[in-house]
Amino acid sequence: MGSPQILIMDDSASALDFKTDAALRHAIRERSGRAAAAGGLPLTTVIVSQRVSTVRDADMICVLDHGSVAGLGTHDGLYTGCQLYREICQSQLRREELEGQQGSTTPTSAPTVPASVCAKEGC
């Protein structure tokens, strides 16, 4: 089977419960770490998801709004500086998950424009 260097997951977590989604992301991080520890390249993972919890720990998150980049950065940086990302977070995450975030922690309604969140991990 080989050892791929790039993994692309297009909305792969949409049908998964949160526990299974977390287990999948953990397995990918472990696989990437093993490759790096063995002297190889870490696995670069590109995740396309509309679920914030799937991408919030990524090294780089790209927020798309109607095909245009609305924000690029880490979860904390986007939560602070990208209104669309903050609105998506507030509509999806529980108050406890938002604790410590800058800005309002009062949940708002979901954004009225379609938006996607893409992330690249392990690069």
C-alpha positions as semicolon CSV with decimal commas, in nm:
position;residue;x (nm);y (nm);z (nm)
1;M;0,000;0,000;0,000
2;G;0,259;0,282;0,021
3;S;0,275;0,589;0,236
4;P;0,084;0,884;0,087
5;Q;0,214;1,233;0,158
6;I;-0,114;1,415;0,087
7;L;-0,464;1,325;0,205
8;I;-0,765;1,520;0,076
9;M;-1,092;1,478;0,264
10;D;-1,391;1,651;0,104
11;D;-1,664;1,691;0,368
12;S;-1,573;1,347;0,499
13;A;-1,711;1,418;0,847
14;S;-2,057;1,528;0,734
15;A;-2,210;1,187;0,810
16;L;-1,997;1,119;1,119
17;D;-2,095;1,186;1,476
18;F;-1,861;1,420;1,666
19;K;-1,689;1,137;1,856
20;T;-1,607;0,943;1,538
21;D;-1,496;1,264;1,365
22;A;-1,257;1,336;1,655
23;A;-1,124;0,978;1,643
24;L;-1,061;1,009;1,268
25;R;-0,869;1,335;1,311
26;H;-0,667;1,182;1,597
27;A;-0,575;0,881;1,381
28;I;-0,462;1,109;1,098
29;R;-0,245;1,318;1,335
30;E;-0,088;1,002;1,479
31;R;-0,016;0,863;1,132
32;S;0,145;1,191;1,032
33;G;0,355;1,197;1,349
34;R;0,476;0,839;1,296
35;A;0,589;0,923;0,944
36;A;0,782;1,227;1,063
37;A;0,936;1,032;1,353
38;A;1,054;0,765;1,109
39;G;1,242;1,030;0,912
40;G;0,977;1,070;0,643
41;L;0,759;1,362;0,557
42;P;0,453;1,429;0,770
43;L;0,118;1,366;0,609
44;T;-0,031;1,686;0,469
45;T;-0,408;1,677;0,511
46;V;-0,651;1,906;0,332
47;I;-0,997;1,899;0,489
48;V;-1,304;2,055;0,330
49;S;-1,578;2,089;0,591
50;Q;-1,868;2,303;0,701
51;R;-1,816;2,182;1,060
52;V;-1,594;2,413;1,269
53;S;-1,504;2,141;1,517
54;T;-1,352;1,941;1,232
55;V;-1,107;2,217;1,133
56;R;-1,052;2,430;1,444
57;D;-0,715;2,267;1,530
58;A;-0,579;2,296;1,176
59;D;-0,253;2,479;1,107
60;M;-0,429;2,694;0,846
61;I;-0,800;2,754;0,784
62;C;-0,941;2,915;0,470
63;V;-1,296;3,052;0,501
64;L;-1,480;3,070;0,170
65;D;-1,782;3,288;0,096
66;H;-1,943;3,223;-0,242
67;G;-1,610;3,095;-0,376
68;S;-1,407;3,393;-0,253
69;V;-1,163;3,385;0,038
70;A;-1,323;3,561;0,334
71;G;-1,048;3,474;0,581
72;L;-0,723;3,283;0,614
73;G;-0,547;3,191;0,937
74;T;-0,572;2,992;1,257
75;H;-0,894;2,938;1,450
76;D;-0,803;3,205;1,710
77;G;-0,694;3,456;1,448
78;L;-1,004;3,404;1,236
79;Y;-1,235;3,415;1,537
80;T;-1,088;3,755;1,622
81;G;-1,056;3,899;1,272
82;C;-1,312;3,734;1,043
83;Q;-1,676;3,818;1,116
84;L;-1,809;3,537;0,895
85;Y;-1,594;3,275;1,071
86;R;-1,698;3,410;1,412
87;E;-2,066;3,388;1,312
88;I;-2,017;3,029;1,192
89;C;-1,845;2,940;1,522
90;Q;-2,117;3,102;1,728
91;S;-2,386;2,915;1,537
92;Q;-2,214;2,575;1,575
93;L;-2,020;2,570;1,902
94;R;-2,155;2,556;2,256
95;R;-2,093;2,848;2,491
96;E;-1,830;2,641;2,680
97;E;-1,636;2,584;2,358
98;L;-1,635;2,958;2,291
99;E;-1,507;3,048;2,639
100;G;-1,177;3,228;2,614
101;Q;-1,243;3,341;2,258
102;Q;-1,222;3,711;2,191
103;G;-1,543;3,881;2,089
104;S;-1,898;3,803;2,187
105;T;-1,984;3,456;2,312
106;T;-2,353;3,511;2,264
107;P;-2,471;3,263;1,999
108;T;-2,615;3,420;1,689
109;S;-2,822;3,277;1,409
110;A;-2,641;3,098;1,130
111;P;-2,494;3,317;0,856
112;T;-2,736;3,395;0,576
113;V;-2,477;3,338;0,304
114;P;-2,342;2,994;0,217
115;A;-1,996;2,951;0,358
116;S;-1,743;2,672;0,371
117;V;-1,443;2,621;0,589
118;C;-1,140;2,446;0,446
119;A;-0,831;2,352;0,638
120;K;-0,484;2,221;0,581
121;E;-0,321;2,024;0,863
122;G;0,020;1,876;0,916
123;C;0,221;2,081;0,672
